[in-house]
Amino acid sequence: MNFRKNLRNLFLTAFVLALILPTTALAAHDLVIYHTNDVHGYAFEERDSEGRLTRIGYDRLKAIVDSDPSPRKLLLDAGDVLHGQAFATSRKGELSAIVLSLVGYDALTAGNHDFDYGRERLLELASRYRLNFLSANVAKEQSGEYILPQYRVRSWSGLKVGIFGLATPETRTSTDPRNIEGLVIEDPIESARKMVNKLRDEEADLIIAVTHMGSEPYCSPMSQTIAEKVPGIDIIIDGHSHSEAAIRVSRPDGSAALVASTGSYFQNLGRVTVDRKRGGGFEINAETLPA
């Protein structure tokens, strides 16, 4: 594969697509969140033998985001993005990191396979390419220092959004143990509660968790469990189980959270719309945009 040529063509393709994609097809919302998960090194648009689109690719993703008329937009990834296909593994995640930086992700969480080159490589790529990897529950065992920023806040006129990341405890057994030696993965539910309190203190209007947890019964804990047990989270953008999900979780206090994930391998793109309701609160809806 000609990596340099593909990288050079990425933004040319995105620019052309942005010109031809029908902007009138997308209505404007107060906030639109585009999200990916479990891309596993797929990077470019692919088609089958009959010319049908089978993978979206970062070029088409960027064109879609750029053509959306909404005044506030976020682009998030829920993990397992740096490892998988040859495009990612040939230079230990660097080519994926370059593309992620060029596309402009607002936040990513570290999936178990993002540690597959070792934690130092993950931190090196995040720093070198200014990738906003977040994790509120991965810390150094001896010092308790978190290896990545726990959260970030995005502010626009009239809206402040707090975003935090969570890594699955299954990372302990789903990457080589040497890759996370000396690290602890704290309880995601307790970590989420701390983040909600922190972001409330910072007066966030909307709180988003970007998690690599999964929404299937074998996941421990499931993203739905976090949504149910941690009031204050409005949206969970999830990965790990390769599921297509848009699950609305109700809590005993009457509040609710939306859990959204979009499959795997860039076969879909997730889109969550957020609009203020009269009298307070938000109307939040999710959809999956297939390739």
C-alpha positions as a Markdown table, in Angstrom:
| # | Residue | x | y | z |
|---|---|---|---|---|
| 1 | Met | 0.0 | 0.0 | 0.0 |
| 2 | Asn | 1.3 | 3.5 | -0.9 |
| 3 | Phe | 0.9 | 5.1 | 2.5 |
| 4 | Arg | 2.4 | 8.5 | 1.5 |
| 5 | Lys | 0.1 | 8.7 | -1.6 |
| 6 | Asn | -2.9 | 7.8 | 0.5 |
| 7 | Leu | -2.1 | 10.4 | 3.1 |
| 8 | Arg | -1.5 | 13.1 | 0.4 |
| 9 | Asn | -4.9 | 12.2 | -1.2 |
| 10 | Leu | -6.8 | 12.3 | 2.1 |
| 11 | Phe | -7.6 | 15.9 | 2.3 |
| 12 | Leu | -7.9 | 16.3 | -1.5 |
| 13 | Thr | -10.7 | 13.7 | -1.4 |
| 14 | Ala | -12.3 | 15.3 | 1.6 |
| 15 | Phe | -12.3 | 18.7 | 0.0 |
| 16 | Val | -13.9 | 17.3 | -3.2 |
| 17 | Leu | -16.5 | 15.3 | -1.2 |
| 18 | Ala | -17.3 | 18.4 | 0.9 |
| 19 | Leu | -18.1 | 20.2 | -2.4 |
| 20 | Ile | -20.5 | 17.5 | -3.7 |
| 21 | Leu | -22.2 | 16.2 | -0.6 |
| 22 | Pro | -25.7 | 17.8 | -0.3 |
| 23 | Thr | -25.5 | 20.1 | 2.8 |
| 24 | Thr | -29.3 | 20.5 | 2.7 |
| 25 | Ala | -29.7 | 16.8 | 3.7 |
| 26 | Leu | -28.5 | 17.7 | 7.2 |
| 27 | Ala | -30.5 | 19.9 | 9.4 |
| 28 | Ala | -28.7 | 22.2 | 11.9 |
| 29 | His | -28.8 | 21.3 | 15.6 |
| 30 | Asp | -27.6 | 23.0 | 18.7 |
| 31 | Leu | -24.8 | 20.4 | 18.9 |
| 32 | Val | -23.9 | 17.4 | 16.7 |
| 33 | Ile | -21.6 | 14.7 | 17.8 |
| 34 | Tyr | -20.0 | 12.4 | 15.2 |
| 35 | His | -18.3 | 9.3 | 16.6 |
| 36 | Thr | -16.3 | 6.2 | 15.6 |
| 37 | Asn | -15.2 | 3.2 | 17.5 |
| 38 | Asp | -13.1 | 0.0 | 17.0 |
| 39 | Val | -11.8 | 1.3 | 13.6 |
| 40 | His | -8.8 | -1.1 | 14.1 |
| 41 | Gly | -6.5 | 0.6 | 11.5 |
| 42 | Tyr | -9.0 | 0.9 | 8.6 |
| 43 | Ala | -8.4 | 4.4 | 7.3 |
| 44 | Phe | -9.6 | 4.9 | 3.7 |
| 45 | Glu | -12.9 | 4.5 | 1.8 |
| 46 | Glu | -13.4 | 1.1 | 0.4 |
| 47 | Arg | -15.8 | -0.3 | -2.1 |
| 48 | Asp | -16.8 | -3.9 | -3.1 |
| 49 | Ser | -16.6 | -5.4 | -6.6 |
| 50 | Glu | -19.9 | -3.8 | -7.6 |
| 51 | Gly | -18.7 | -0.3 | -6.5 |
| 52 | Arg | -20.8 | -0.2 | -3.3 |
| 53 | Leu | -19.2 | 1.7 | -0.4 |
| 54 | Thr | -18.3 | -0.7 | 2.4 |
| 55 | Arg | -16.1 | 1.4 | 4.6 |
| 56 | Ile | -16.4 | 5.1 | 5.2 |
| 57 | Gly | -12.8 | 6.2 | 5.6 |
| 58 | Tyr | -11.4 | 9.4 | 7.2 |
| 59 | Asp | -11.7 | 11.3 | 3.9 |
| 60 | Arg | -15.5 | 10.8 | 3.7 |
| 61 | Leu | -15.9 | 11.3 | 7.5 |
| 62 | Lys | -14.2 | 14.7 | 7.4 |
| 63 | Ala | -16.3 | 15.7 | 4.4 |
| 64 | Ile | -19.5 | 14.8 | 6.2 |
| 65 | Val | -18.5 | 16.6 | 9.4 |
| 66 | Asp | -17.3 | 19.7 | 7.4 |
| 67 | Ser | -20.6 | 19.8 | 5.4 |
| 68 | Asp | -22.8 | 19.7 | 8.5 |
| 69 | Pro | -24.4 | 23.1 | 9.0 |
| 70 | Ser | -24.7 | 22.9 | 12.8 |
| 71 | Pro | -22.8 | 25.6 | 14.7 |
| 72 | Arg | -21.3 | 23.3 | 17.3 |
| 73 | Lys | -19.8 | 20.0 | 16.4 |
| 74 | Leu | -17.7 | 17.3 | 18.1 |
| 75 | Leu | -15.8 | 14.4 | 16.7 |
| 76 | Leu | -15.1 | 11.6 | 19.2 |
| 77 | Asp | -13.6 | 8.1 | 19.1 |
| 78 | Ala | -14.2 | 5.3 | 21.6 |
| 79 | Gly | -11.0 | 3.4 | 21.3 |
| 80 | Asp | -9.1 | 0.7 | 19.4 |
| 81 | Val | -8.0 | 3.0 | 16.7 |
| 82 | Leu | -4.2 | 2.7 | 16.6 |
| 83 | His | -3.8 | -1.0 | 16.0 |
| 84 | Gly | -5.2 | -3.6 | 13.5 |
| 85 | Gln | -4.7 | -3.3 | 9.8 |
| 86 | Ala | -1.2 | -2.9 | 8.2 |
| 87 | Phe | -1.8 | 0.8 | 7.8 |
| 88 | Ala | -1.8 | 1.1 | 11.6 |
| 89 | Thr | 0.7 | -1.6 | 12.6 |
| 90 | Ser | 3.5 | -0.9 | 10.0 |
| 91 | Arg | 4.8 | 2.1 | 11.9 |
| 92 | Lys | 3.3 | 1.2 | 15.3 |
| 93 | Gly | 0.3 | 3.4 | 15.1 |
| 94 | Glu | 2.0 | 6.5 | 13.7 |
| 95 | Leu | 0.2 | 6.6 | 10.4 |
| 96 | Ser | -3.2 | 6.3 | 12.2 |
| 97 | Ala | -2.1 | 9.1 | 14.6 |
| 98 | Ile | -1.2 | 11.4 | 11.7 |
| 99 | Val | -4.6 | 10.9 | 10.1 |
| 100 | Leu | -6.4 | 11.4 | 13.4 |
| 101 | Ser | -4.6 | 14.6 | 14.0 |
| 102 | Leu | -5.3 | 15.9 | 10.5 |
| 103 | Val | -9.0 | 15.0 | 10.7 |
| 104 | Gly | -9.2 | 16.8 | 14.1 |
| 105 | Tyr | -10.7 | 14.6 | 16.7 |
| 106 | Asp | -11.9 | 16.5 | 19.8 |
| 107 | Ala | -11.4 | 13.5 | 22.1 |
| 108 | Leu | -10.5 | 9.8 | 22.0 |
| 109 | Thr | -10.4 | 7.2 | 24.7 |
| 110 | Ala | -7.7 | 4.5 | 25.0 |
| 111 | Gly | -9.0 | 1.1 | 24.0 |
| 112 | Asn | -7.3 | -2.1 | 25.1 |
| 113 | His | -5.6 | -2.5 | 21.7 |
| 114 | Asp | -4.3 | 1.1 | 21.8 |
| 115 | Phe | -1.9 | -0.3 | 24.4 |
| 116 | Asp | -0.7 | -3.0 | 22.1 |
| 117 | Tyr | 2.6 | -1.2 | 21.3 |
| 118 | Gly | 3.1 | -0.4 | 25.0 |
| 119 | Arg | 1.9 | 2.5 | 27.0 |
| 120 | Glu | 5.0 | 4.6 | 26.2 |
| 121 | Arg | 4.2 | 4.4 | 22.5 |
| 122 | Leu | 0.6 | 5.5 | 23.1 |
| 123 | Leu | 1.8 | 8.5 | 25.2 |
| 124 | Glu | 4.4 | 9.3 | 22.6 |
| 125 | Leu | 1.9 | 9.4 | 19.7 |
| 126 | Ala | -0.6 | 11.3 | 21.8 |
| 127 | Ser | 2.0 | 14.0 | 22.6 |
| 128 | Arg | 3.7 | 14.2 | 19.2 |
| 129 | Tyr | 0.5 | 14.5 | 17.2 |
| 130 | Arg | -1.5 | 16.4 | 19.9 |
| 131 | Leu | -4.2 | 13.7 | 20.1 |
| 132 | Asn | -6.8 | 14.3 | 22.8 |
| 133 | Phe | -6.7 | 10.8 | 24.3 |
| 134 | Leu | -8.5 | 10.9 | 27.7 |
| 135 | Ser | -8.7 | 8.4 | 30.5 |
| 136 | Ala | -10.1 | 9.0 | 33.9 |
| 137 | Asn | -9.2 | 5.6 | 35.3 |
| 138 | Val | -5.7 | 4.5 | 34.2 |
| 139 | Ala | -3.0 | 5.5 | 36.6 |
| 140 | Lys | 0.5 | 4.7 | 37.7 |
| 141 | Glu | 0.5 | 2.1 | 40.4 |
| 142 | Gln | 3.2 | 3.7 | 42.6 |
| 143 | Ser | 2.3 | 7.4 | 42.3 |
| 144 | Gly | -1.4 | 7.3 | 41.4 |
| 145 | Glu | -0.7 | 9.8 | 38.6 |
| 146 | Tyr | -3.0 | 9.4 | 35.7 |
| 147 | Ile | -1.1 | 8.7 | 32.5 |
| 148 | Leu | -3.5 | 10.7 | 30.2 |
| 149 | Pro | -5.7 | 13.8 | 30.8 |
| 150 | Gln | -8.9 | 12.6 | 32.5 |
| 151 | Tyr | -11.2 | 15.1 | 30.8 |
| 152 | Arg | -11.5 | 18.2 | 28.7 |
| 153 | Val | -14.1 | 20.9 | 28.4 |
| 154 | Arg | -15.3 | 22.4 | 25.1 |
| 155 | Ser | -17.1 | 25.7 | 25.3 |
| 156 | Trp | -19.1 | 27.7 | 22.7 |
| 157 | Ser | -21.3 | 30.7 | 23.2 |
| 158 | Gly | -24.2 | 29.4 | 25.3 |
| 159 | Leu | -23.0 | 25.8 | 25.8 |
| 160 | Lys | -20.2 | 24.1 | 27.8 |
| 161 | Val | -19.6 | 20.4 | 27.3 |
| 162 | Gly | -17.5 | 18.3 | 29.6 |
| 163 | Ile | -15.9 | 15.1 | 28.1 |
| 164 | Phe | -14.1 | 12.4 | 30.0 |
| 165 | Gly | -12.7 | 9.0 | 29.0 |
| 166 | Leu | -12.8 | 5.5 | 30.5 |
| 167 | Ala | -10.8 | 2.4 | 29.8 |
| 168 | Thr | -12.2 | -1.1 | 30.2 |
| 169 | Pro | -10.8 | -3.2 | 33.1 |
| 170 | Glu | -10.6 | -6.0 | 30.5 |
| 171 | Thr | -7.4 | -4.3 | 29.3 |
| 172 | Arg | -5.6 | -6.2 | 32.0 |
| 173 | Thr | -6.3 | -9.5 | 30.0 |
| 174 | Ser | -6.8 | -8.2 | 26.4 |
| 175 | Thr | -3.3 | -6.8 | 25.8 |
| 176 | Asp | 0.1 | -8.2 | 26.6 |
| 177 | Pro | 0.5 | -7.7 | 30.4 |
| 178 | Arg | 3.9 | -6.1 | 29.8 |
| 179 | Asn | 2.2 | -3.2 | 27.9 |
| 180 | Ile | 0.4 | -2.1 | 31.1 |
| 181 | Glu | 3.0 | -3.2 | 33.7 |
| 182 | Gly | 3.0 | -0.7 | 36.6 |
| 183 | Leu | -0.5 | 0.6 | 35.8 |
| 184 | Val | -3.8 | 0.2 | 37.6 |
| 185 | Ile | -7.2 | 0.5 | 36.0 |
| 186 | Glu | -9.5 | 2.0 | 38.5 |
| 187 | Asp | -13.2 | 1.1 | 38.9 |
| 188 | Pro | -15.0 | 2.8 | 36.0 |
| 189 | Ile | -18.2 | 3.5 | 37.9 |
| 190 | Glu | -16.3 | 5.2 | 40.8 |
| 191 | Ser | -14.1 | 7.1 | 38.3 |
| 192 | Ala | -17.2 | 8.3 | 36.4 |
| 193 | Arg | -18.8 | 9.6 | 39.6 |
| 194 | Lys | -15.7 | 11.6 | 40.3 |
| 195 | Met | -15.7 | 13.0 | 36.8 |
| 196 | Val | -19.3 | 14.0 | 37.0 |
| 197 | Asn | -18.7 | 15.9 | 40.2 |
| 198 | Lys | -15.6 | 17.6 | 38.8 |
| 199 | Leu | -17.5 | 18.7 | 35.6 |
| 200 | Arg | -20.5 | 19.9 | 37.6 |
| 201 | Asp | -18.1 | 22.0 | 39.6 |
| 202 | Glu | -16.9 | 23.4 | 36.2 |
| 203 | Glu | -20.5 | 24.2 | 35.3 |
| 204 | Ala | -20.7 | 21.9 | 32.3 |
| 205 | Asp | -24.1 | 22.0 | 30.7 |
| 206 | Leu | -23.7 | 18.6 | 29.1 |
| 207 | Ile | -21.5 | 15.7 | 30.2 |
| 208 | Ile | -20.2 | 13.1 | 27.8 |
| 209 | Ala | -18.3 | 9.9 | 28.7 |
| 210 | Val | -16.2 | 8.4 | 25.9 |
| 211 | Thr | -15.8 | 4.8 | 27.0 |
| 212 | His | -14.3 | 1.6 | 25.8 |
| 213 | Met | -16.6 | -0.7 | 27.8 |
| 214 | Gly | -19.0 | -2.5 | 25.4 |
| 215 | Ser | -22.7 | -3.0 | 25.6 |
| 216 | Glu | -23.0 | -6.8 | 25.6 |
| 217 | Pro | -23.6 | -9.0 | 28.7 |
| 218 | Tyr | -20.0 | -10.3 | 28.7 |
| 219 | Cys | -18.6 | -6.8 | 29.2 |
| 220 | Ser | -17.8 | -5.9 | 32.8 |
| 221 | Pro | -19.1 | -3.4 | 33.4 |
| 222 | Met | -21.4 | -2.7 | 30.5 |
| 223 | Ser | -21.7 | 0.9 | 29.4 |
| 224 | Gln | -25.4 | 0.7 | 30.2 |
| 225 | Thr | -24.5 | -0.1 | 33.8 |
| 226 | Ile | -22.3 | 3.0 | 34.1 |
| 227 | Ala | -25.2 | 5.1 | 32.6 |
| 228 | Glu | -27.6 | 3.7 | 35.1 |
| 229 | Lys | -25.4 | 4.0 | 38.2 |
| 230 | Val | -23.9 | 7.4 | 37.5 |
| 231 | Pro | -26.5 | 10.2 | 37.3 |
| 232 | Gly | -25.2 | 13.3 | 35.6 |
| 233 | Ile | -23.9 | 11.6 | 32.5 |
| 234 | Asp | -26.0 | 12.7 | 29.5 |
| 235 | Ile | -24.3 | 10.7 | 26.7 |
| 236 | Ile | -22.0 | 7.7 | 26.5 |
| 237 | Ile | -20.1 | 7.2 | 23.3 |
| 238 | Asp | -19.0 | 3.6 | 23.6 |
| 239 | Gly | -16.8 | 1.0 | 22.0 |
| 240 | His | -15.2 | -2.5 | 22.6 |
| 241 | Ser | -18.0 | -4.9 | 21.9 |
| 242 | His | -18.2 | -3.9 | 18.2 |
| 243 | Ser | -22.0 | -3.3 | 18.7 |
| 244 | Glu | -24.3 | -1.0 | 16.9 |
| 245 | Ala | -26.3 | 0.5 | 19.7 |
| 246 | Ala | -28.5 | 3.5 | 20.6 |
| 247 | Ile | -29.8 | 2.6 | 24.0 |
| 248 | Arg | -31.7 | 5.1 | 26.3 |
| 249 | Val | -31.0 | 4.2 | 29.9 |
| 250 | Ser | -33.5 | 5.5 | 32.5 |
| 251 | Arg | -32.4 | 6.0 | 36.1 |
| 252 | Pro | -34.4 | 5.9 | 39.4 |
| 253 | Asp | -34.2 | 9.7 | 39.8 |
| 254 | Gly | -36.0 | 10.2 | 36.5 |
| 255 | Ser | -33.0 | 11.3 | 34.5 |
| 256 | Ala | -31.7 | 9.4 | 31.5 |
| 257 | Ala | -28.6 | 8.8 | 29.4 |
| 258 | Leu | -28.1 | 7.8 | 25.8 |
| 259 | Val | -25.5 | 5.1 | 25.0 |
| 260 | Ala | -24.3 | 5.1 | 21.4 |
| 261 | Ser | -21.8 | 2.9 | 19.5 |
| 262 | Thr | -21.4 | 2.3 | 15.8 |
| 263 | Gly | -20.2 | -1.2 | 15.1 |
| 264 | Ser | -16.6 | -1.6 | 13.9 |
| 265 | Tyr | -14.1 | -1.4 | 11.1 |
| 266 | Phe | -15.4 | 1.9 | 9.7 |
| 267 | Gln | -18.5 | 0.3 | 8.3 |
| 268 | Asn | -20.6 | 3.0 | 9.9 |
| 269 | Leu | -20.4 | 6.5 | 11.3 |
| 270 | Gly | -22.4 | 7.5 | 14.4 |
| 271 | Arg | -24.2 | 10.8 | 14.7 |
| 272 | Val | -25.9 | 12.2 | 17.9 |
| 273 | Thr | -27.9 | 15.4 | 17.8 |
| 274 | Val | -28.5 | 17.6 | 20.8 |
| 275 | Asp | -31.1 | 20.3 | 21.0 |
| 276 | Arg | -32.2 | 22.4 | 23.9 |
| 277 | Lys | -35.8 | 21.9 | 25.1 |
| 278 | Arg | -38.1 | 24.7 | 26.1 |
| 279 | Gly | -38.1 | 24.8 | 29.9 |
| 280 | Gly | -34.7 | 23.3 | 30.2 |
| 281 | Gly | -32.8 | 20.1 | 29.4 |
| 282 | Phe | -31.9 | 18.6 | 26.1 |
| 283 | Glu | -33.5 | 16.5 | 23.4 |
| 284 | Ile | -30.8 | 13.9 | 22.5 |
| 285 | Asn | -31.1 | 11.4 | 19.5 |
| 286 | Ala | -28.8 | 9.0 | 17.8 |
| 287 | Glu | -28.5 | 7.6 | 14.4 |
| 288 | Thr | -26.1 | 5.4 | 12.5 |
| 289 | Leu | -24.9 | 6.5 | 9.0 |
| 290 | Pro | -23.9 | 3.4 | 7.1 |
| 291 | Ala | -21.2 | 3.3 | 4.5 |
